[in-house]
Amino acid sequence: MEASTHGYAHRKDDVLKRLRRIEGQTRGLQRMVDEDTYCIDVLTQVAAVTKALQAVSLSLLEDHMNHCVVDAARAGEQEGRQKVTEAVDAITRLVRS
């Protein structure tokens, strides 16, 4: 059976690079707390990490819509509807977070 490719496959290295950068930012947050950094400065960095994660999420969602949803819609109405429902559920989770 052939392995399916995900929408972000063509940018996987870029996505991983962004996630590693976010991981570094998160470690920096831990250091800030450990060093008793001023609350507002920590909160400013939390906001930066949150924004970076949101950017990755939106990028992955765009790839999903342009690849997985479009391919499923071409395969048939039922497949297309299923992928749209998955996307809507993902958007709902992102909005609530």
C-alpha positions in Angstrom: 0.0 0.0 0.0 1.3 3.5 -0.9 2.0 5.9 1.9 -0.1 9.0 1.7 1.6 12.4 1.8 0.4 15.1 4.0 -0.3 18.7 2.8 2.8 20.0 4.6 5.1 17.4 3.1 6.7 19.8 0.6 7.5 22.2 3.5 8.3 19.7 6.3 11.8 21.0 6.9 10.4 24.5 7.3 7.7 23.4 9.7 10.2 21.5 11.8 12.6 24.5 11.8 9.7 26.7 13.1 8.8 24.1 15.8 12.4 23.9 17.0 12.5 27.6 17.2 9.3 27.6 19.3 10.8 24.8 21.5 13.8 27.1 22.1 11.5 30.0 23.0 9.7 27.7 25.5 13.0 26.7 27.1 13.8 30.4 27.3 10.5 30.9 29.2 11.5 28.2 31.7 14.8 30.0 32.2 13.1 33.3 32.7 10.9 31.9 35.4 13.8 30.0 37.0 15.7 33.4 37.1 12.7 35.2 38.6 12.3 37.5 35.6 9.7 40.3 35.8 6.2 39.0 35.2 5.4 41.3 32.3 8.6 40.2 30.5 7.6 36.5 30.9 4.1 37.3 29.7 5.4 39.1 26.7 7.4 36.0 25.7 4.4 33.7 26.3 2.5 35.9 23.9 5.3 35.5 21.3 5.4 31.7 21.7 1.6 31.6 21.4 1.7 33.7 18.2 4.4 31.5 16.8 2.3 28.4 17.4 -0.8 30.0 15.9 1.3 30.8 12.8 2.3 27.2 12.5 -1.3 26.1 13.0 -2.6 28.4 10.3 0.1 27.2 7.9 -0.7 23.6 8.5 -4.4 24.3 8.2 -3.8 26.1 4.8 -1.8 23.1 3.6 -4.5 20.7 4.8 -7.2 22.7 2.9 -5.2 23.0 -0.3 -4.0 19.4 -0.4 -6.1 17.0 1.7 -9.5 18.7 1.3 -9.1 19.4 -2.4 -7.9 15.9 -3.1 -10.8 14.4 -1.1 -13.3 16.6 -2.9 -11.9 15.4 -6.2 -12.3 11.8 -5.1 -16.0 12.3 -4.3 -18.6 14.2 -2.4 -18.6 12.1 0.7 -14.8 12.1 1.0 -14.8 15.9 0.5 -17.4 16.5 3.1 -15.5 14.3 5.6 -12.3 16.3 5.1 -14.2 19.6 5.4 -15.7 18.4 8.7 -12.2 17.6 9.9 -11.0 21.0 9.0 -14.0 22.7 10.7 -13.3 20.7 13.8 -9.6 21.7 13.8 -10.6 25.4 13.3 -13.0 25.1 16.2 -10.2 23.7 18.4 -7.9 26.4 17.4 -10.4 29.2 18.0 -11.2 27.8 21.5 -7.5 27.5 22.5 
